[in-house]
Amino acid sequence: MRHTILHYSVGLLAALGALLLATSCEEKESELGSALVDPATLYNGIRDTVYLEGYTIYDDSLLTSDYSEAVIGRHDDATVGNTRCYLYSQIAISDNNGLNITEGTQVDSAILSLVVSDIYTTSTATTHSLHIKIHQLAEAIANSSYYAGDTVATDYSTCFYDGTVDVENNVQTLTLKLNSNIYDLLVKPGQSITSSQFLEDMKGVRIEMNDSDSEEPVVLTLNMNASNTRVTVYCSKDSATTNYSFIFGHQVGLTTKHFNHFKHKFEGSTLARFATEDGRNDTIGGSSHCYLKPMGGARVVYMLDTAWYNNFRAKHPYAILNYAELLLPVASGDTTTLPKRLLAYKGSGRDATLVSDATDGARYTGFDGSFHTDRNCYRMQIVRHLQQLLMAGTDPGTTIAIDGRRSTPRNAVLNGTSQTDRPRIAFIYSE
């Protein structure tokens, strides 16, 4: 069952000394030091607080193709379940001019370089063993969009890499020496091959990392836009040496592709309901907690109570919101595992759109969905969003999701309505 707001409280507090009374739903910045001042103190008016109840839903239809970052590895979490991250990628000629390599050229080595933008693990070790496997795909990656649940048939009999490499926490580039199984696919001496024919022959690769339960849960975030994320082939003929660079993943201007597949194991976790197809069409009530799980896991929806909503609109038909912020307290304030930022969307389904406040470049820094350690909560300004909800006459729901949820394993457990520190909207309005 989907839930709605259970409680609200109204209180008129003594107004703080601040700027002139604001008369629009746009927040006002102070002239000096705005980044150091809580924006809620910049307004006089009637202060109100609405307590929310949310519910957790499965984050279906998460597009993952051709984003600037991709992830590989495994993340285990006793609360929200385990996730494995697989990368499917094309290897392509670096331009549309094809390839023509002199007959008699020999391949000396082929190196896959992956630029690493983040390494995530709950281990306290400084060095991590990464067991990586790279297989050829059995069919080519299509020129279409791919989602978190999509896969491409893989030829597990054709392996380009199966080895273990040790990396430090500050690893910047992962360098893998591919085996000779890939040589004939990359280089065809004496043949003139077009870019499209190369893609058709190569098909693409699937990468997995630390897939076994006996291996350390580690997730690498890869920079797919980096120029050094590529395959380099070193060749020789007689006494001359040459190297060729190939695109790995996506490059602007070319129709090369990559995407992530995420496989979740929800059994035994608080999200066990999502372990079945039928359960993924259901919701998990948020009386105790709500759950944000990235990589196509779970998101949260909050609704405005119908009775409160109708009552406020009837009593304050001309109310102008001067300030409004969404406060989402968390069960644990561990900043080493929490997402850095949350986003809000208008709506609860696949067609949910980013709230208008989130596109405002002049928002107060720190009140844009970031986590505040002093308050143990995420804070987000939603002035225009709440104003629009009050003017619209209906509430389609407000969806909360992790910013960058395609490229991070970090999750969050949000307090529910039964907690003392509850999710709420605090706002200031004038008549």
Secondary structure as UniProt FT lines:
FT   STRAND          8..10
FT   HELIX           34..36
FT   HELIX           39..42
FT   STRAND          46..51
FT   STRAND          53..58
FT   TURN            65..66
FT   STRAND          69..75
FT   TURN            78..80
FT   STRAND          82..89
FT   STRAND          91..93
FT   TURN            96..97
FT   STRAND          99..100
FT   TURN            103..104
FT   STRAND          106..120
FT   STRAND          127..137
FT   TURN            148..149
FT   STRAND          154..168
FT   TURN            169..170
FT   STRAND          173..178
FT   HELIX           180..182
FT   HELIX           183..186
FT   TURN            189..190
FT   STRAND          192..193
FT   HELIX           195..202
FT   STRAND          205..209
FT   TURN            213..214
FT   STRAND          219..223
FT   TURN            224..225
FT   TURN            227..228
FT   STRAND          230..237
FT   TURN            238..239
FT   STRAND          240..248
FT   TURN            252..253
FT   STRAND          258..265
FT   TURN            267..268
FT   TURN            270..271
FT   HELIX           272..275
FT   TURN            277..278
FT   HELIX           279..281
FT   STRAND          283..285
FT   STRAND          289..293
FT   TURN            294..297
FT   STRAND          298..303
FT   HELIX           306..315
FT   TURN            317..318
FT   STRAND          320..330
FT   TURN            335..337
FT   STRAND          341..347
FT   TURN            350..351
FT   STRAND          353..354
FT   HELIX           356..359
FT   TURN            361..362
FT   TURN            365..366
FT   STRAND          368..372
FT   TURN            373..376
FT   STRAND          377..381
FT   HELIX           383..392
FT   STRAND          398..402
FT   TURN            403..406
FT   STRAND          412..415
FT   TURN            417..418
FT   STRAND          424..430
//
